[in-house]
Amino acid sequence: MAAAHWLDDLKTRYAVPLANSPLRVRLIAWTQNPFDLAAASARTCYSSRGLILPEDMHANDKARELRNKVARATLRSGHHTTRQHAHFVFGIENISRQLIWQLLHAHPYYNSEQVSQRYVPIRNDRTWYSLPQSLAHHAEVHTLHQAAYETYRLLIETLRPVVEKIFFSIHRLKARHPEQHAGTIEKRCMEVARYVMPVSTVAYLYHTVSALTLMRYARMLLWFNSEEAVVLGIHLFELVRGLDPDLFAELPEPLPPPERSFDPLSAGRSNREHDQMLNGKSAALVSASVAALFADSGCTVLKPEVRSALDFHRNPLLGDVFYPGTLDETTRILNHAHFTFRKKLSHTADSQEQRHRTLPGNRPHLASQISLEEDYIVPTLIRESPQAESIYRSFMEKNFSLLRQLWYESDVPREDLVYLLPNAFPVRYLESGDLYNFYHKWKSRLCYNAQEEIFYSAHAEVSAVRALWPELGRYLGPPCVVREHLRPRCPEGDHFCGIKVWQIPLENYSRII
């Protein structure tokens, strides 16, 4: 275990934040004998007598020696797929939304089920937010958090009559029994009110990763200069040590964090340049490679096999809820068209966009995008109510005022100040991917029930594709459009948005809730 003693050093160095952190981690389920499984799978690659099983690793002294030798060799050579067979299901509580965005969901190799801020109210208890030690000692930081919660509740109450009016204008029959729909109204209000909540707000989730991903977490543990990330890592790796000391011994020593500089003026210039290229939208097409889909160089006629793949009448896999198209020879042709979009989404919206993990984005080290200007997204529904907008902007002014004060007058690390950013803070980045995975995202996010920002982002993306490649674009749309031959048109059941979207041209899509 000597190779992993760095963890004990970290436990000593981070003893105070470890003791004070509200974060809790438990190991809920796991693959048995993960180290033996990795060694057995590696030996199977060169076995002439069939499968080598984990229990074979301890058949005798020679088998144990060979197990250790093979494990060392595969670890050293980078043959790490053998560490993907074992998985661990962690239950994580009181982790900040920022760390989930920055680390747990910033890569494709995980599965999470996380409490929703859209549909579950934030409770004003003692542990609804988590702060690094550098911020926890500032009374004005806690005052800001209390103001955020009070603003959140005030916005919900202020928006309720606005949402009721819009909701019952769409669902007229439901207006006969408004009390039956109070919960739905409340959730629509919460979805928007959450924009004022800081990214220090905590969540709880199931998080499943392989042994290889745990190794990557260990390698990058110090990379973000995040106290909370280290505390999380200590919890995770101690659980692994108790389960399988041999696997624990393989965890690599963390890399030191890179040198970073933070210049608000430079960040402001970069942010403005990014926004100018978006021209008022949340997404803009930067580049595309679609030639493989077209029968001629003029990009006017799709190849017959591409039409077969995109036409829902002929390819039912496009609408299959199990998303099996990656196993189909016809559908896989859609992997050969690629798009890159410039994006701007609030932190809270991007935390949902991020879950489309087959569409990678170069999301930033967030502190590098802080310009100290009052930089935030205003949801459409907030603009529908002058009173709500006044409340919203007043809080944002207080939030960024404190951020500027601490930036210039304290020695708080810049990465720690990120925890004061509101959910509304914009994340600016590029996102790329192939047509098949974009199709999946566009189909789900063009639904009128999708989160508003991601809806309009998907709308901007599809509009750009349709404008350049109309024959390709006509196959893109929400579920009720691509399911034109199925009944019901809308697969949402009781959650039908109430609007016959399939009768509306894409350029006329518009919604507030």
C-alpha positions in Angstrom: 0.0 0.0 0.0 3.0 2.3 0.2 2.3 3.7 -3.3 -0.9 5.2 -2.0 0.4 6.8 1.2 -0.2 10.2 -0.4 -3.8 9.8 0.9 -2.7 9.8 4.5 -0.7 12.9 3.9 -3.8 14.6 2.4 -5.9 13.5 5.4 -3.4 15.3 7.7 -3.1 18.4 5.5 -6.9 18.7 5.1 -7.9 17.6 8.6 -9.8 20.8 9.4 -12.0 21.0 6.2 -12.5 17.2 6.4 -13.8 17.6 9.9 -16.0 20.6 9.1 -17.3 19.6 5.7 -21.0 18.5 5.6 -20.2 16.1 2.7 -21.1 12.5 3.4 -20.3 9.5 1.2 -21.3 5.9 1.5 -20.6 2.8 -0.6 -24.0 1.4 -1.5 -23.0 -1.4 -4.0 -19.9 -2.7 -5.6 -18.4 -5.5 -7.8 -16.9 -8.2 -5.7 -13.1 -8.7 -5.7 -12.3 -5.8 -8.1 -8.5 -6.3 -8.1 -8.8 -10.0 -8.7 -11.3 -9.3 -11.5 -8.9 -7.0 -13.2 -6.1 -9.5 -13.1 -8.3 -12.4 -14.2 -9.6 -10.5 -17.2 -6.1 -9.5 -18.2 -4.9 -13.1 -18.0 -7.9 -14.2 -20.0 -6.6 -12.2 -23.0 -3.7 -14.7 -23.3 -5.4 -17.8 -22.0 -5.5 -20.9 -24.2 -7.8 -22.8 -21.8 -10.8 -20.4 -21.7 -11.9 -17.9 -19.1 -9.7 -17.3 -16.1 -11.9 -16.5 -13.1 -11.2 -14.2 -10.2 -11.2 -17.1 -7.8 -8.4 -18.6 -9.9 -6.1 -15.8 -8.7 -5.7 -17.5 -5.4 -5.4 -21.1 -6.5 -1.8 -21.4 -5.2 1.3 -19.3 -4.6 2.2 -19.3 -8.3 -1.2 -18.0 -9.2 -1.0 -15.2 -6.7 2.5 -14.3 -7.9 1.2 -14.2 -11.5 -1.8 -12.2 -10.5 0.5 -9.5 -9.0 2.8 -9.6 -11.9 0.0 -9.2 -14.5 -1.6 -6.4 -12.5 1.7 -4.4 -12.2 2.4 -4.9 -15.9 -1.0 -3.8 -17.1 -1.1 -0.8 -14.8 2.4 0.3 -15.9 1.7 -0.2 -19.6 -1.6 1.6 -19.6 -3.7 -1.5 -20.4 -6.4 -0.1 -18.1 -9.6 -1.5 -19.6 -9.2 -4.3 -17.2 -10.0 -1.9 -14.4 -13.4 -1.0 -16.1 -15.0 -4.3 -15.2 -15.4 -3.4 -11.5 -18.0 -0.7 -10.6 -18.8 1.1 -7.4 -22.1 2.8 -6.5 -21.6 5.7 -4.1 -24.3 7.6 -2.3 -23.1 11.2 -1.9 -24.8 13.8 0.2 -24.2 17.5 0.8 -22.0 18.0 -2.2 -22.1 21.4 -3.9 -23.6 21.8 -7.4 -20.3 23.4 -8.4 -18.2 20.3 -7.6 -20.8 18.0 -9.4 -20.5 20.3 -12.5 -16.7 20.7 -12.2 -15.7 17.1 -11.5 -18.3 14.3 -11.3 -20.2 15.2 -14.5 -17.3 16.7 -16.4 -16.4 13.4 -18.2 -18.4 10.7 -20.0 -17.6 7.7 -17.8 -20.1 7.7 -15.0 -23.8 7.3 -14.2 -25.7 9.6 -11.8 -29.2 10.0 -10.4 -29.3 13.4 -8.8 -31.9 15.4 -6.9 -33.5 18.0 -9.1 -33.5 21.7 -8.4 -36.3 22.1 -10.9 -38.8 19.8 -9.1 -37.6 19.5 -5.5 -37.7 22.7 -3.3 -34.6 23.8 -1.6 -34.9 23.6 2.2 -33.5 26.3 4.5 -31.8 24.0 6.9 -28.3 24.2 8.4 -26.6 22.4 5.5 -28.2 23.6 2.3 -24.9 25.0 1.1 -21.3 24.0 1.4 -18.3 26.5 1.5 -14.5 26.1 1.5 -12.9 27.1 4.8 -11.6 30.4 3.3 -15.2 31.6 2.8 -16.8 30.0 5.8 -15.3 32.5 8.2 -16.8 35.5 6.4 -20.1 36.6 8.0 -21.2 38.5 4.9 -20.9 35.3 2.8 -23.5 33.6 5.1 -25.6 36.7 5.0 -25.6 36.5 1.2 -26.7 32.9 1.2 -29.6 33.7 3.5 -30.5 36.6 1.2 -30.4 34.1 -1.8 -32.8 31.7 -0.1 -35.2 34.5 0.9 -35.1 35.8 -2.7 -35.7 32.3 -4.0 -38.9 32.0 -1.9 -40.0 35.6 -2.8 -39.6 34.9 -6.5 -41.7 31.8 -6.2 -44.5 33.7 -4.6 -44.1 36.6 -7.0 -44.1 34.4 -10.1 -47.0 32.2 -9.0 -49.9 34.4 -10.4 -47.9 34.9 -13.7 -47.4 31.2 -14.2 -51.0 30.5 -13.3 -52.2 32.9 -15.9 -50.0 31.4 -18.6 -50.6 27.8 -17.6 -54.4 28.0 -17.6 -54.4 30.0 -20.8 -52.8 26.9 -22.4 -54.6 24.2 -20.4 -58.1 25.8 -20.3 -59.9 22.7 -19.1 -57.5 22.4 -16.1 -58.5 25.9 -15.0 -61.8 24.4 -13.7 -59.9 22.8 -10.9 -56.9 25.0 -10.2 -56.2 23.5 -6.8 -55.3 20.2 -8.6 -52.5 21.8 -10.4 -50.9 23.9 -7.6 -47.9 21.5 -7.5 -47.2 21.9 -11.2 -47.4 25.7 -10.9 -45.0 25.6 -7.9 -42.5 23.6 -9.9 -42.6 26.1 -12.8 -41.8 28.9 -10.4 -39.0 26.9 -8.6 -37.4 26.2 -12.0 -36.8 29.9 -12.5 -36.3 31.0 -8.9 -33.4 28.7 -8.5 -31.3 31.0 -10.8 -30.5 33.2 -7.8 -29.2 30.3 -5.7 -25.4 30.1 -5.4 -23.6 27.1 -6.9 -22.5 26.2 -3.4 -26.1 24.8 -2.9 -25.7 21.1 -2.1 -27.3 18.1 -3.7 -27.5 14.4 -3.1 -27.0 11.7 -5.7 -26.2 8.2 -6.6 -22.9 8.1 -8.5 -21.6 5.0 -10.2 -18.1 4.7 -11.6 -15.6 2.0 -12.6 -12.3 1.4 -10.9 -10.6 3.1 -13.8 -12.6 6.3 -13.3 -11.6 6.2 -9.6 -8.0 6.1 -10.7 -8.6 9.2 -12.9 -10.3 10.9 -10.0 -7.2 10.2 -7.9 -4.8 11.5 -10.6 -6.8 14.8 -10.9 -7.6 15.2 -7.2 -5.5 18.4 -6.8 -5.9 19.7 -10.4 -8.8 22.0 -9.7 -7.3 23.5 -6.5 -10.6 22.7 -4.8 -10.7 21.9 -1.1 -14.1 20.2 -1.6 -12.7 17.9 -4.3 -10.0 16.7 -2.0 -12.4 16.0 0.8 -14.6 14.1 -1.6 -11.6 12.1 -2.8 -10.6 11.2 0.7 -14.0 9.8 1.4 -14.1 7.8 -1.8 -10.7 6.4 -1.5 -11.0 5.4 2.1 -14.0 3.4 1.2 -12.0 1.6 -1.5 -9.2 1.0 0.9 -11.6 -0.7 3.3 -13.0 -2.8 0.5 -9.9 -3.9 -1.5 -6.5 -2.8 -0.3 -4.8 -4.2 -3.4 -7.0 -2.0 -5.7 -6.4 1.0 -3.4 -2.7 0.5 -3.7 -3.0 1.1 -7.5 -4.5 4.6 -7.1 -2.0 7.0 -8.8 -0.5 9.9 -6.9 -2.3 13.1 -7.7 -0.8 15.6 -10.2 0.0 19.0 -8.9 -2.4 21.8 -10.0 -1.2 23.8 -13.0 -0.3 27.4 -12.7 -3.3 29.6 -13.5 -3.7 33.3 -13.7 -7.0 35.2 -13.2 -7.4 38.5 -14.9 -11.0 40.0 -14.7 -10.3 42.5 -17.5 -9.1 39.8 -19.9 -12.0 37.6 -18.9 -14.4 40.5 -19.6 -13.0 41.0 -23.1 -13.1 37.3 -23.9 -16.7 37.0 -22.6 -17.8 39.9 -24.7 -16.1 38.5 -27.9 -17.8 35.2 -27.3 -21.2 36.8 -26.8 -20.8 39.0 -29.9 -20.2 35.9 -32.0 -23.4 34.4 -30.6 -25.3 37.4 -31.8 -27.9 37.3 -29.0 -28.4 33.5 -29.1 -27.3 30.8 -26.7 -25.8 28.7 -29.5 -24.1 29.4 -32.9 -22.7 27.0 -35.4 -18.9 27.3 -35.7 -18.1 24.4 -38.1 -19.5 21.3 -39.6 -18.5 18.2 -41.6 -21.5 16.8 -43.4 -20.2 15.7 -46.8 -20.4 12.0 -45.9 -24.2 12.4 -45.8 -24.8 13.9 -49.2 -24.8 12.4 -52.7 -23.3 15.4 -54.4 -20.7 18.0 -53.5 -23.4 20.7 -53.5 -24.9 19.3 -50.3 -28.4 19.3 -51.7 -29.4 15.6 -51.9 -29.0 13.1 -49.0 -27.7 9.7 -49.8 -30.5 7.1 -49.8 -29.0 5.3 -46.8 -28.9 8.5 -44.9 -32.6 9.2 -45.6 -33.3 5.7 -44.4 -31.5 6.4 -41.2 -33.1 9.7 -40.5 -36.7 9.0 -41.7 -38.7 7.9 -38.6 -41.1 6.1 -40.9 -38.3 3.7 -42.0 -36.1 3.8 -38.9 -38.1 3.2 -35.7 -34.9 3.0 -33.7 -34.7 6.9 -33.7 -37.7 7.0 -31.3 -36.9 3.9 -29.3 -36.6 4.8 -25.6 -33.7 2.4 -25.2 -31.6 4.4 -27.7 -30.3 1.2 -29.5 -29.2 2.9 -32.7 -25.5 2.5 -31.9 -26.0 -1.2 -32.6 -27.7 -0.7 -36.0 -25.8 -0.7 -39.2 -28.1 1.8 -40.9 -28.3 4.3 -38.0 -24.5 4.4 -37.5 -24.0 6.3 -40.7 -25.2 9.4 -38.7 -22.0 9.2 -36.8 -20.1 10.6 -39.8 -21.5 14.1 -39.7 -20.0 16.4 -37.1 -20.9 19.8 -35.7 -19.3 22.3 -33.4 -21.4 25.0 -31.7 -20.4 28.0 -29.6 -22.5 27.9 -26.5 -23.6 30.2 -23.6 -25.8 28.7 -20.9 -26.3 29.5 -17.2 -24.5 27.2 -14.7 -27.8 25.6 -13.8 -28.8 25.0 -17.4 -25.4 23.7 -18.4 -25.5 21.3 -15.5 -28.3 19.6 -17.5 -26.8 20.1 -20.9 -23.6 18.5 -19.5 -25.5 15.2 -19.0 -25.5 14.7 -22.8 -22.0 13.3 -22.2 -21.5 12.0 -25.8 -21.4 15.7 -26.8 -18.2 16.9 -25.2 -17.7 20.6 -24.4 -14.6 22.4 -23.3 -16.2 23.8 -20.2 -13.8 26.2 -18.5 -12.0 26.5 -15.2 -14.8 28.7 -14.1 -12.8 31.2 -12.1 -11.0 32.2 -15.4 -14.3 33.5 -16.8 -15.1 35.8 -13.8 -15.0 39.3 -15.1 -16.4 40.8 -11.9 -19.1 42.5 -14.0 -22.7 41.7 -13.3 -22.7 38.8 -15.7 -25.8 36.6 -15.5 -28.7 35.1 -17.5 -32.2 36.3 -17.0 -34.9 33.7 -17.7 -37.8 34.6 -20.0 -40.3 34.1 -17.2 -38.5 36.6 -15.0 -38.9 39.2 -17.7 -42.6 38.6 -17.8 -43.0 40.2 -14.3 -41.5 43.6 -13.7 -41.7 43.0 -10.0 -39.9 39.6 -10.2 -37.3 41.2 -12.5 -36.6 44.0 -10.1 -36.2 41.5 -7.2 -34.0 39.3 -9.4 -31.7 42.1 -10.5 -31.5 43.6 -7.0 -30.2 40.4 -5.6 -27.7 39.9 -8.5 -26.3 43.4 -7.7 -25.7 42.4 -4.1 -24.2 39.1 -5.2 -21.6 40.6 -7.6 -20.9 43.5 -5.2 -19.7 41.0 -2.6 -17.8 39.0 -5.1 -15.9 42.1 -6.2 -15.2 43.1 -2.5 -13.8 39.7 -1.7 -11.8 39.5 -4.9 -9.9 42.7 -4.1 -10.0 42.9 -0.3 -9.4 39.4 0.8 -6.9 36.5 0.3 -9.6 34.0 -0.6 -8.4 31.8 -3.4 -10.0 32.6 -6.8 -11.2 29.1 -7.2 -13.1 29.4 -3.8 -14.8 32.6 -4.9 -16.5 30.5 -7.6 -18.8 29.2 -4.8 -20.4 32.6 -4.6 -21.5 32.7 -8.2 -25.3 32.4 -8.7 -26.8 29.6 -10.8 -27.5 32.3 -13.4 -23.7 32.8 -14.1 -23.0 32.1 -17.8 -20.7 29.2 -18.8 -19.2 29.9 -22.2 -17.6 27.1 -24.2 -17.6 25.0 -27.5 -19.6 21.8 -27.9 -19.0 19.2 -30.5 -20.4 15.9 -31.6 -21.8 13.7 -34.3 -25.3 13.9 -35.8 -26.7 10.8 -34.1 -26.0 12.1 -30.6 -27.1 15.6 -31.5 -30.3 14.1 -32.9 -31.0 12.5 -29.6 -30.4 15.7 -27.7 -32.4 17.9 -30.2 -35.3 15.5 -30.1 -35.6 15.6 -26.3 -34.7 19.3 -25.8 -36.9 20.8 -28.4 -39.9 19.4 -26.4 -41.8 22.3 -24.9 -41.3 20.6 -21.5 -37.6 20.9 -21.7 -35.7 23.4 -19.6 -36.1 26.8 -21.2 -32.5 27.7 -21.9 -31.6 24.3 -23.3 -34.8 24.4 -25.4 -33.7 27.7 -27.0 -30.1 26.5 -27.4 -31.3 23.4 -29.2 -33.7 25.6 -31.3 -30.7 27.8 -32.3 -28.6 24.7 -33.3 -31.4 23.0 -35.3 -32.3 26.4 -37.0 -28.6 26.8 -38.1 -28.5 23.2 -39.5 -31.8 23.7 -41.3 -30.7 27.0 -42.9 -27.6 25.4 -44.4 -28.9 21.9 -45.2 -32.7 22.0 -45.5 -33.0 18.4 -46.6 -31.1 17.3 -43.5 -32.9 19.7 -41.3 -36.4 18.6 -42.2 -35.9 15.4 -40.2 -35.0 17.2 -37.0 -37.5 18.2 -34.4 -39.1 17.4 -31.0 -40.8 14.0 -30.4 -44.2 15.1 -31.6 -42.7 16.1 -34.9 -40.6 13.1 -35.7 -43.5 10.8 -34.5 -45.9 12.1 -37.1 -47.2 8.6 -38.0 -47.6 7.5 -34.4 -50.5 8.0 -31.9 -50.4 9.7 -29.6 -48.2 12.3 -31.3 -46.9 13.4 -27.9 -45.2 10.6 -25.8 -45.4 12.7 -22.6 -48.8 11.4 -21.6 -50.2 13.5 -18.7 -47.2 15.9 -19.1 -48.4 17.0 -22.6 -47.4 20.6 -22.9 -50.9 21.5 -24.2 -49.7 22.9 -27.5 -49.9 21.2 -30.9 -46.2 21.9 -31.6 -46.2 19.7 -34.7 -48.5 22.3 -36.4 -46.1 25.1 -35.7 -43.1 25.9 -38.0 -39.8 25.7 -36.3 -39.1 29.4 -36.8 -42.2 30.2 -34.8 -41.4 28.1 -31.7 -41.8 30.3 -28.6 -42.6 29.5 -25.0 -42.3 31.1 -21.6 -43.0 28.2 -19.3 
